[in-house]
Amino acid sequence: MQTSPNVLLNFNSDPISFLFDSPVDGVGFFNTSLADREQVTLFDGLGGILFQGDLLEGSVNFLGFVSDTPIARGEVVGISPTNGTIFIDNFSFGSVGDTPVPEPSTILLLGTGLLGLIGYRRRRRAA
């Protein structure tokens, strides 16, 4: 996952657009534009819309979106009436990838513990 304390600011009516070097599985950020409403649109590699939603004015909003279809780009646009400012904070993105799941070692550890308990119990009965 890529993240950092970052702020994306836009003081005119142009949208904030982001294009990823390689598609990602998830995007998240805070919208701190307290006086305006914004619309967020996320696209796949062919330009199809994966998500479109509004961020409400008057409060700090968090948008988090995870998709089975890779996200290639996105756009944040002010909704009229707007003063043209867009504030995005803590923009994060990443891919799930092939993260190993530690279940085989967990099962091995559990099995070893159970065998130890059985051995302890047998030894105790024999004594």
mmCIF file of the C-alpha atoms, coordinates in Angstrom:
data_MODEL
# 
_entry.id   MODEL 
# 
loop_
_atom_site.group_PDB 
_atom_site.id 
_atom_site.type_symbol 
_atom_site.label_atom_id 
_atom_site.label_alt_id 
_atom_site.label_comp_id 
_atom_site.label_asym_id 
_atom_site.label_entity_id 
_atom_site.label_seq_id 
_atom_site.pdbx_PDB_ins_code 
_atom_site.Cartn_x 
_atom_site.Cartn_y 
_atom_site.Cartn_z 
_atom_site.occupancy 
_atom_site.B_iso_or_equiv 
_atom_site.pdbx_formal_charge 
_atom_site.auth_seq_id 
_atom_site.auth_comp_id 
_atom_site.auth_asym_id 
_atom_site.auth_atom_id 
_atom_site.pdbx_PDB_model_num 
ATOM 1   C CA . MET A 1 1   ? 0.000   0.000   0.000   1.00 0.00 ? 1   MET A CA 1 
ATOM 2   C CA . GLN A 1 2   ? 1.231   3.476   -0.826  1.00 0.00 ? 2   GLN A CA 1 
ATOM 3   C CA . THR A 1 3   ? 0.387   6.193   1.664   1.00 0.00 ? 3   THR A CA 1 
ATOM 4   C CA . SER A 1 4   ? 1.932   9.193   3.308   1.00 0.00 ? 4   SER A CA 1 
ATOM 5   C CA . PRO A 1 5   ? 0.839   12.314  5.099   1.00 0.00 ? 5   PRO A CA 1 
ATOM 6   C CA . ASN A 1 6   ? -0.140  14.128  1.940   1.00 0.00 ? 6   ASN A CA 1 
ATOM 7   C CA . VAL A 1 7   ? -2.620  16.753  0.901   1.00 0.00 ? 7   VAL A CA 1 
ATOM 8   C CA . LEU A 1 8   ? -4.017  17.321  -2.588  1.00 0.00 ? 8   LEU A CA 1 
ATOM 9   C CA . LEU A 1 9   ? -5.383  20.832  -3.030  1.00 0.00 ? 9   LEU A CA 1 
ATOM 10  C CA . ASN A 1 10  ? -7.199  22.401  -5.897  1.00 0.00 ? 10  ASN A CA 1 
ATOM 11  C CA . PHE A 1 11  ? -8.190  26.057  -5.761  1.00 0.00 ? 11  PHE A CA 1 
ATOM 12  C CA . ASN A 1 12  ? -9.951  26.275  -9.129  1.00 0.00 ? 12  ASN A CA 1 
ATOM 13  C CA . SER A 1 13  ? -12.858 24.415  -10.676 1.00 0.00 ? 13  SER A CA 1 
ATOM 14  C CA . ASP A 1 14  ? -10.685 21.812  -12.438 1.00 0.00 ? 14  ASP A CA 1 
ATOM 15  C CA . PRO A 1 15  ? -11.047 18.232  -11.200 1.00 0.00 ? 15  PRO A CA 1 
ATOM 16  C CA . ILE A 1 16  ? -8.308  16.408  -9.306  1.00 0.00 ? 16  ILE A CA 1 
ATOM 17  C CA . SER A 1 17  ? -7.351  13.452  -11.484 1.00 0.00 ? 17  SER A CA 1 
ATOM 18  C CA . PHE A 1 18  ? -5.093  10.567  -10.568 1.00 0.00 ? 18  PHE A CA 1 
ATOM 19  C CA . LEU A 1 19  ? -3.680  7.902   -12.891 1.00 0.00 ? 19  LEU A CA 1 
ATOM 20  C CA . PHE A 1 20  ? -1.852  4.892   -11.452 1.00 0.00 ? 20  PHE A CA 1 
ATOM 21  C CA . ASP A 1 21  ? 1.349   3.542   -13.038 1.00 0.00 ? 21  ASP A CA 1 
ATOM 22  C CA . SER A 1 22  ? -0.159  0.079   -12.683 1.00 0.00 ? 22  SER A CA 1 
ATOM 23  C CA . PRO A 1 23  ? -3.760  -0.680  -11.669 1.00 0.00 ? 23  PRO A CA 1 
ATOM 24  C CA . VAL A 1 24  ? -4.551  -0.989  -7.954  1.00 0.00 ? 24  VAL A CA 1 
ATOM 25  C CA . ASP A 1 25  ? -7.188  -2.898  -5.976  1.00 0.00 ? 25  ASP A CA 1 
ATOM 26  C CA . GLY A 1 26  ? -8.062  -0.218  -3.444  1.00 0.00 ? 26  GLY A CA 1 
ATOM 27  C CA . VAL A 1 27  ? -8.172  3.545   -2.933  1.00 0.00 ? 27  VAL A CA 1 
ATOM 28  C CA . GLY A 1 28  ? -8.877  5.558   0.205   1.00 0.00 ? 28  GLY A CA 1 
ATOM 29  C CA . PHE A 1 29  ? -8.719  9.196   1.286   1.00 0.00 ? 29  PHE A CA 1 
ATOM 30  C CA . PHE A 1 30  ? -10.251 11.844  3.481   1.00 0.00 ? 30  PHE A CA 1 
ATOM 31  C CA . ASN A 1 31  ? -12.188 14.738  1.974   1.00 0.00 ? 31  ASN A CA 1 
ATOM 32  C CA . THR A 1 32  ? -11.705 17.830  4.090   1.00 0.00 ? 32  THR A CA 1 
ATOM 33  C CA . SER A 1 33  ? -13.509 20.325  1.812   1.00 0.00 ? 33  SER A CA 1 
ATOM 34  C CA . LEU A 1 34  ? -15.951 21.438  4.476   1.00 0.00 ? 34  LEU A CA 1 
ATOM 35  C CA . ALA A 1 35  ? -17.773 24.032  2.375   1.00 0.00 ? 35  ALA A CA 1 
ATOM 36  C CA . ASP A 1 36  ? -18.212 22.069  -0.872  1.00 0.00 ? 36  ASP A CA 1 
ATOM 37  C CA . ARG A 1 37  ? -19.554 18.808  -2.214  1.00 0.00 ? 37  ARG A CA 1 
ATOM 38  C CA . GLU A 1 38  ? -17.466 16.641  -4.489  1.00 0.00 ? 38  GLU A CA 1 
ATOM 39  C CA . GLN A 1 39  ? -18.144 13.671  -6.723  1.00 0.00 ? 39  GLN A CA 1 
ATOM 40  C CA . VAL A 1 40  ? -15.631 10.824  -6.902  1.00 0.00 ? 40  VAL A CA 1 
ATOM 41  C CA . THR A 1 41  ? -15.417 8.534   -9.939  1.00 0.00 ? 41  THR A CA 1 
ATOM 42  C CA . LEU A 1 42  ? -13.089 5.525   -10.211 1.00 0.00 ? 42  LEU A CA 1 
ATOM 43  C CA . PHE A 1 43  ? -12.427 3.879   -13.585 1.00 0.00 ? 43  PHE A CA 1 
ATOM 44  C CA . ASP A 1 44  ? -11.088 0.554   -14.820 1.00 0.00 ? 44  ASP A CA 1 
ATOM 45  C CA . GLY A 1 45  ? -8.432  0.283   -17.552 1.00 0.00 ? 45  GLY A CA 1 
ATOM 46  C CA . LEU A 1 46  ? -11.037 0.481   -20.339 1.00 0.00 ? 46  LEU A CA 1 
ATOM 47  C CA . GLY A 1 47  ? -12.686 3.641   -18.989 1.00 0.00 ? 47  GLY A CA 1 
ATOM 48  C CA . GLY A 1 48  ? -15.645 1.843   -17.407 1.00 0.00 ? 48  GLY A CA 1 
ATOM 49  C CA . ILE A 1 49  ? -16.965 3.317   -14.173 1.00 0.00 ? 49  ILE A CA 1 
ATOM 50  C CA . LEU A 1 50  ? -16.270 1.123   -11.142 1.00 0.00 ? 50  LEU A CA 1 
ATOM 51  C CA . PHE A 1 51  ? -17.572 3.593   -8.556  1.00 0.00 ? 51  PHE A CA 1 
ATOM 52  C CA . GLN A 1 52  ? -19.251 6.975   -8.532  1.00 0.00 ? 52  GLN A CA 1 
ATOM 53  C CA . GLY A 1 53  ? -20.407 8.717   -5.391  1.00 0.00 ? 53  GLY A CA 1 
ATOM 54  C CA . ASP A 1 54  ? -20.793 12.067  -3.697  1.00 0.00 ? 54  ASP A CA 1 
ATOM 55  C CA . LEU A 1 55  ? -18.817 13.375  -0.735  1.00 0.00 ? 55  LEU A CA 1 
ATOM 56  C CA . LEU A 1 56  ? -21.028 15.602  1.377   1.00 0.00 ? 56  LEU A CA 1 
ATOM 57  C CA . GLU A 1 57  ? -20.169 19.097  2.567   1.00 0.00 ? 57  GLU A CA 1 
ATOM 58  C CA . GLY A 1 58  ? -20.111 20.192  6.188   1.00 0.00 ? 58  GLY A CA 1 
ATOM 59  C CA . SER A 1 59  ? -18.046 17.335  7.597   1.00 0.00 ? 59  SER A CA 1 
ATOM 60  C CA . VAL A 1 60  ? -14.858 15.383  7.041   1.00 0.00 ? 60  VAL A CA 1 
ATOM 61  C CA . ASN A 1 61  ? -15.629 12.340  4.855   1.00 0.00 ? 61  ASN A CA 1 
ATOM 62  C CA . PHE A 1 62  ? -13.644 9.165   4.293   1.00 0.00 ? 62  PHE A CA 1 
ATOM 63  C CA . LEU A 1 63  ? -13.928 7.262   1.040   1.00 0.00 ? 63  LEU A CA 1 
ATOM 64  C CA . GLY A 1 64  ? -12.549 3.741   0.869   1.00 0.00 ? 64  GLY A CA 1 
ATOM 65  C CA . PHE A 1 65  ? -13.134 1.504   -2.140  1.00 0.00 ? 65  PHE A CA 1 
ATOM 66  C CA . VAL A 1 66  ? -11.814 -1.998  -2.883  1.00 0.00 ? 66  VAL A CA 1 
ATOM 67  C CA . SER A 1 67  ? -12.544 -3.699  -6.201  1.00 0.00 ? 67  SER A CA 1 
ATOM 68  C CA . ASP A 1 68  ? -12.055 -7.120  -7.778  1.00 0.00 ? 68  ASP A CA 1 
ATOM 69  C CA . THR A 1 69  ? -11.563 -5.238  -11.053 1.00 0.00 ? 69  THR A CA 1 
ATOM 70  C CA . PRO A 1 70  ? -8.317  -3.223  -10.988 1.00 0.00 ? 70  PRO A CA 1 
ATOM 71  C CA . ILE A 1 71  ? -8.653  0.547   -10.617 1.00 0.00 ? 71  ILE A CA 1 
ATOM 72  C CA . ALA A 1 72  ? -6.677  2.413   -13.308 1.00 0.00 ? 72  ALA A CA 1 
ATOM 73  C CA . ARG A 1 73  ? -7.568  6.045   -12.582 1.00 0.00 ? 73  ARG A CA 1 
ATOM 74  C CA . GLY A 1 74  ? -9.890  8.328   -10.678 1.00 0.00 ? 74  GLY A CA 1 
ATOM 75  C CA . GLU A 1 75  ? -11.271 11.806  -10.572 1.00 0.00 ? 75  GLU A CA 1 
ATOM 76  C CA . VAL A 1 76  ? -12.647 14.160  -7.913  1.00 0.00 ? 76  VAL A CA 1 
ATOM 77  C CA . VAL A 1 77  ? -14.897 16.945  -9.235  1.00 0.00 ? 77  VAL A CA 1 
ATOM 78  C CA . GLY A 1 78  ? -16.612 19.770  -7.365  1.00 0.00 ? 78  GLY A CA 1 
ATOM 79  C CA . ILE A 1 79  ? -20.423 19.686  -7.530  1.00 0.00 ? 79  ILE A CA 1 
ATOM 80  C CA . SER A 1 80  ? -22.123 22.996  -8.331  1.00 0.00 ? 80  SER A CA 1 
ATOM 81  C CA . PRO A 1 81  ? -22.586 25.308  -6.509  1.00 0.00 ? 81  PRO A CA 1 
ATOM 82  C CA . THR A 1 82  ? -18.959 25.236  -5.434  1.00 0.00 ? 82  THR A CA 1 
ATOM 83  C CA . ASN A 1 83  ? -16.256 27.713  -4.594  1.00 0.00 ? 83  ASN A CA 1 
ATOM 84  C CA . GLY A 1 84  ? -13.872 25.551  -6.620  1.00 0.00 ? 84  GLY A CA 1 
ATOM 85  C CA . THR A 1 85  ? -11.714 24.231  -3.788  1.00 0.00 ? 85  THR A CA 1 
ATOM 86  C CA . ILE A 1 86  ? -11.074 20.520  -3.295  1.00 0.00 ? 86  ILE A CA 1 
ATOM 87  C CA . PHE A 1 87  ? -9.054  19.271  -0.311  1.00 0.00 ? 87  PHE A CA 1 
ATOM 88  C CA . ILE A 1 88  ? -7.989  15.604  -0.235  1.00 0.00 ? 88  ILE A CA 1 
ATOM 89  C CA . ASP A 1 89  ? -5.918  14.320  2.694   1.00 0.00 ? 89  ASP A CA 1 
ATOM 90  C CA . ASN A 1 90  ? -4.076  11.022  3.382   1.00 0.00 ? 90  ASN A CA 1 
ATOM 91  C CA . PHE A 1 91  ? -4.541  9.643   -0.120  1.00 0.00 ? 91  PHE A CA 1 
ATOM 92  C CA . SER A 1 92  ? -3.776  5.896   -0.011  1.00 0.00 ? 92  SER A CA 1 
ATOM 93  C CA . PHE A 1 93  ? -3.804  3.142   -2.600  1.00 0.00 ? 93  PHE A CA 1 
ATOM 94  C CA . GLY A 1 94  ? -2.540  -0.389  -2.998  1.00 0.00 ? 94  GLY A CA 1 
ATOM 95  C CA . SER A 1 95  ? -2.944  -3.868  -4.354  1.00 0.00 ? 95  SER A CA 1 
ATOM 96  C CA . VAL A 1 96  ? -3.794  -7.021  -2.492  1.00 0.00 ? 96  VAL A CA 1 
ATOM 97  C CA . GLY A 1 97  ? -1.367  -9.092  -4.557  1.00 0.00 ? 97  GLY A CA 1 
ATOM 98  C CA . ASP A 1 98  ? -0.309  -12.539 -3.424  1.00 0.00 ? 98  ASP A CA 1 
ATOM 99  C CA . THR A 1 99  ? -0.136  -11.994 0.308   1.00 0.00 ? 99  THR A CA 1 
ATOM 100 C CA . PRO A 1 100 ? 0.719   -15.312 1.984   1.00 0.00 ? 100 PRO A CA 1 
ATOM 101 C CA . VAL A 1 101 ? -1.788  -16.616 4.499   1.00 0.00 ? 101 VAL A CA 1 
ATOM 102 C CA . PRO A 1 102 ? -0.085  -18.277 7.466   1.00 0.00 ? 102 PRO A CA 1 
ATOM 103 C CA . GLU A 1 103 ? -2.702  -21.004 7.938   1.00 0.00 ? 103 GLU A CA 1 
ATOM 104 C CA . PRO A 1 104 ? -0.494  -24.079 7.297   1.00 0.00 ? 104 PRO A CA 1 
ATOM 105 C CA . SER A 1 105 ? 1.926   -23.026 10.052  1.00 0.00 ? 105 SER A CA 1 
ATOM 106 C CA . THR A 1 106 ? -0.979  -22.230 12.377  1.00 0.00 ? 106 THR A CA 1 
ATOM 107 C CA . ILE A 1 107 ? -2.463  -25.682 11.853  1.00 0.00 ? 107 ILE A CA 1 
ATOM 108 C CA . LEU A 1 108 ? 0.975   -27.287 12.395  1.00 0.00 ? 108 LEU A CA 1 
ATOM 109 C CA . LEU A 1 109 ? 1.416   -25.362 15.648  1.00 0.00 ? 109 LEU A CA 1 
ATOM 110 C CA . LEU A 1 110 ? -2.057  -26.354 16.860  1.00 0.00 ? 110 LEU A CA 1 
ATOM 111 C CA . GLY A 1 111 ? -1.444  -30.019 15.962  1.00 0.00 ? 111 GLY A CA 1 
ATOM 112 C CA . THR A 1 112 ? 1.903   -30.062 17.771  1.00 0.00 ? 112 THR A CA 1 
ATOM 113 C CA . GLY A 1 113 ? 0.260   -28.584 20.867  1.00 0.00 ? 113 GLY A CA 1 
ATOM 114 C CA . LEU A 1 114 ? -2.513  -31.185 20.822  1.00 0.00 ? 114 LEU A CA 1 
ATOM 115 C CA . LEU A 1 115 ? 0.024   -34.020 20.479  1.00 0.00 ? 115 LEU A CA 1 
ATOM 116 C CA . GLY A 1 116 ? 1.922   -32.605 23.448  1.00 0.00 ? 116 GLY A CA 1 
ATOM 117 C CA . LEU A 1 117 ? -1.244  -32.528 25.562  1.00 0.00 ? 117 LEU A CA 1 
ATOM 118 C CA . ILE A 1 118 ? -2.080  -36.117 24.619  1.00 0.00 ? 118 ILE A CA 1 
ATOM 119 C CA . GLY A 1 119 ? 1.457   -37.246 25.515  1.00 0.00 ? 119 GLY A CA 1 
ATOM 120 C CA . TYR A 1 120 ? 1.312   -35.405 28.837  1.00 0.00 ? 120 TYR A CA 1 
ATOM 121 C CA . ARG A 1 121 ? -2.030  -36.984 29.697  1.00 0.00 ? 121 ARG A CA 1 
ATOM 122 C CA . ARG A 1 122 ? -0.799  -40.531 28.841  1.00 0.00 ? 122 ARG A CA 1 
ATOM 123 C CA . ARG A 1 123 ? 2.329   -40.063 30.912  1.00 0.00 ? 123 ARG A CA 1 
ATOM 124 C CA . ARG A 1 124 ? 0.256   -38.805 33.833  1.00 0.00 ? 124 ARG A CA 1 
ATOM 125 C CA . ARG A 1 125 ? -2.118  -41.831 33.647  1.00 0.00 ? 125 ARG A CA 1 
ATOM 126 C CA . ALA A 1 126 ? 0.820   -44.275 33.490  1.00 0.00 ? 126 ALA A CA 1 
ATOM 127 C CA . ALA A 1 127 ? 2.358   -42.877 36.654  1.00 0.00 ? 127 ALA A CA 1 
# 
